[in-house]
């Protein structure tokens, strides 16, 4: 279908009704072929080319949804996840009264959970590798980025353990300072 729609667009003027319809179907053709990068491009381009179309809001949502679909599992690079969150938020800012508001907020919540899992797994990896300085910083950063995390208690406990292990394994000249830091993290816990 993609070659036929591309040819239809070249035959009909892009600004004609048939050209718009062919372009709309071209967007969905790429989407259903799971070519989310191209689909996102075409959906976004549709919103620019046809700003007054009845499909503009739908295509703006689908452009963001393509990035959601290309978001990898939490153990991989999360650039697409961040892009998806930004695009969904931009969609909500552009269409504040959309029917898709609850869907967008739900998807953003799932994507943030994926980012939280990534941060936790990374910090836990430092801890398992016995790089206690890095794990303490990573867990602390995780709590700064995700203060409402369900793992809050576990993370704060791991910060205490990381600080303690760092202090215990330090050279004598740094032990006092690092044990004081451990006491601070214990008090926060």
C-alpha positions as CSV (number, residue, x, y, z in Angstrom):
1,X,0.0,0.0,0.0
2,X,2.9,2.4,0.8
3,X,4.1,2.7,-2.9
4,X,0.5,3.2,-4.0
5,X,-0.2,6.0,-1.5
6,X,3.1,7.7,-2.3
7,X,2.2,7.6,-6.0
8,X,-1.3,8.9,-5.2
9,X,0.2,11.8,-3.3
10,X,2.5,12.7,-6.2
11,X,-0.5,12.5,-8.7
12,X,-2.9,14.5,-6.6
13,X,-1.9,17.8,-5.1
14,X,-0.9,17.4,-1.5
15,X,-3.4,20.1,-0.7
16,X,-6.3,18.4,-2.4
17,X,-8.8,16.3,-0.5
18,X,-7.6,13.1,-2.2
19,X,-4.0,14.0,-1.5
20,X,-4.8,14.6,2.2
21,X,-6.6,11.2,2.4
22,X,-3.8,9.4,0.7
23,X,-1.3,11.0,3.0
24,X,-3.4,10.0,6.0
25,X,-3.5,6.4,4.9
26,X,0.3,6.5,4.2
27,X,0.9,7.5,7.8
28,X,-1.1,4.5,9.0
29,X,0.5,2.2,6.5
30,X,3.9,2.8,8.0
31,X,2.4,2.5,11.5
32,X,0.8,-0.9,10.9
33,X,4.0,-2.1,9.3
34,X,5.6,-1.2,12.7
35,X,8.0,1.2,11.0
36,X,7.5,3.6,13.9
37,X,10.3,6.0,13.0
38,X,8.8,6.8,9.5
39,X,5.3,6.7,10.8
40,X,6.1,9.3,13.5
41,X,7.7,11.5,10.8
42,X,4.7,11.2,8.5
43,X,2.1,11.8,11.3
44,X,4.0,14.9,12.5
45,X,4.4,16.1,8.9
46,X,0.6,15.6,8.4
47,X,-0.1,18.0,11.3
48,X,2.1,20.6,9.7
49,X,0.8,20.1,6.2
50,X,-2.9,19.9,7.2
51,X,-3.3,22.0,10.3
52,X,-7.1,22.4,9.8
53,X,-7.9,18.8,9.0
54,X,-10.3,16.7,11.1
55,X,-7.4,14.2,11.5
56,X,-4.8,16.7,12.8
57,X,-5.3,16.0,16.5
58,X,-5.4,12.3,15.9
59,X,-2.1,12.5,13.9
60,X,-0.4,14.6,16.6
61,X,-1.3,11.9,19.1
62,X,-0.2,9.1,16.8
63,X,3.1,10.8,16.2
64,X,3.7,10.7,20.0
65,X,2.4,7.2,20.1
66,X,4.9,6.0,17.6
67,X,7.7,7.1,19.9
68,X,5.9,5.2,22.7
69,X,5.9,2.1,20.5
70,X,9.6,2.4,19.8
71,X,10.5,2.8,23.5
72,X,12.7,-0.1,24.5
73,X,12.7,-2.3,27.6
74,X,14.1,-0.6,30.7
75,X,17.5,-2.2,30.5
76,X,18.3,-0.4,27.2
77,X,19.0,3.3,26.4
78,X,15.9,5.3,27.2
79,X,16.3,8.2,24.8
80,X,13.1,7.2,22.9
81,X,11.2,7.0,26.2
82,X,12.2,10.5,27.1
83,X,11.2,11.7,23.6
84,X,7.9,9.9,24.0
85,X,7.2,11.6,27.3
86,X,8.1,15.0,25.8
87,X,5.9,14.5,22.8
88,X,2.9,13.3,24.8
89,X,3.3,16.3,27.1
90,X,3.5,18.6,24.1
91,X,0.4,17.0,22.7
92,X,-1.5,17.6,26.0
93,X,-0.3,21.2,26.0
94,X,-1.5,21.7,22.5
95,X,-4.8,19.9,23.0
96,X,-5.7,20.4,26.7
97,X,-9.4,19.4,26.2
98,X,-8.6,16.2,24.2
99,X,-10.5,13.0,24.9
100,X,-7.1,11.3,24.9
101,X,-6.0,13.1,28.1
102,X,-6.4,10.1,30.4
103,X,-4.7,7.8,27.9
104,X,-1.8,10.2,27.6
105,X,-1.4,10.6,31.4
106,X,-1.6,6.8,31.8
107,X,1.1,6.2,29.1
108,X,3.3,8.9,30.7
109,X,3.0,7.2,34.0
110,X,4.1,3.8,32.5
111,X,7.0,5.5,30.8
112,X,8.1,7.2,34.0
113,X,8.0,3.8,35.7
114,X,10.2,2.4,33.0
115,X,12.7,5.3,33.6
116,X,12.5,4.6,37.4
117,X,13.3,0.9,36.8
118,X,16.2,1.9,34.6
119,X,17.6,4.2,37.3
120,X,17.1,1.5,40.0
121,X,18.7,-1.2,37.9
122,X,21.7,1.0,37.1
123,X,22.2,2.0,40.8
124,X,21.8,-1.6,41.9
125,X,24.4,-2.7,39.3
126,X,26.9,-0.3,40.9
127,X,26.1,-1.7,44.3
128,X,26.5,-5.3,43.1
129,X,29.9,-4.4,41.5
130,X,30.9,-3.0,45.0
131,X,31.3,0.5,43.6
132,X,29.7,2.0,46.7
133,X,30.5,5.6,46.0
134,X,28.8,5.4,42.6
135,X,25.8,3.4,43.9
136,X,25.2,5.9,46.7
137,X,25.2,8.8,44.2
138,X,23.0,6.8,41.8
139,X,20.5,5.9,44.4
140,X,20.4,9.4,45.7
141,X,19.8,10.8,42.2
142,X,17.1,8.2,41.7
143,X,15.3,9.5,44.8
144,X,15.7,13.1,43.5
145,X,14.2,12.2,40.1
146,X,11.5,9.9,41.5
147,X,10.5,11.0,45.0
148,X,7.2,9.2,44.9
149,X,8.8,5.9,44.1
150,X,7.3,2.7,45.5
151,X,10.9,1.6,46.2
152,X,11.6,4.6,48.4
153,X,12.4,2.6,51.5
154,X,14.5,0.0,49.7
155,X,16.5,2.8,47.9
156,X,17.1,4.8,51.1
157,X,18.3,1.6,52.8
158,X,20.7,0.8,49.9
159,X,22.0,4.4,50.2
160,X,22.8,3.7,53.9
161,X,24.4,0.3,53.1
162,X,26.4,1.9,50.2
163,X,27.7,4.7,52.5
164,X,28.5,2.2,55.2
165,X,30.4,-0.2,52.9
166,X,32.3,2.8,51.4
167,X,33.3,4.1,54.8
168,X,34.2,0.6,56.2
169,X,36.5,-0.1,53.2
170,X,38.0,3.4,53.1
171,X,41.5,4.4,54.1
172,X,41.8,5.6,57.7
173,X,42.1,9.3,56.8
174,X,38.6,9.3,55.1
175,X,36.7,6.9,57.5
176,X,35.5,9.5,59.9
177,X,34.1,11.7,57.2
178,X,32.4,8.8,55.4
179,X,30.9,7.3,58.6
180,X,29.4,10.8,59.3
181,X,27.9,10.6,55.9
182,X,26.5,7.2,56.7
183,X,24.9,8.5,59.9
184,X,23.3,11.3,57.8
185,X,21.9,8.8,55.3
186,X,20.7,6.6,58.2
187,X,18.9,9.5,59.8
188,X,17.2,10.3,56.5
189,X,16.2,6.6,56.2
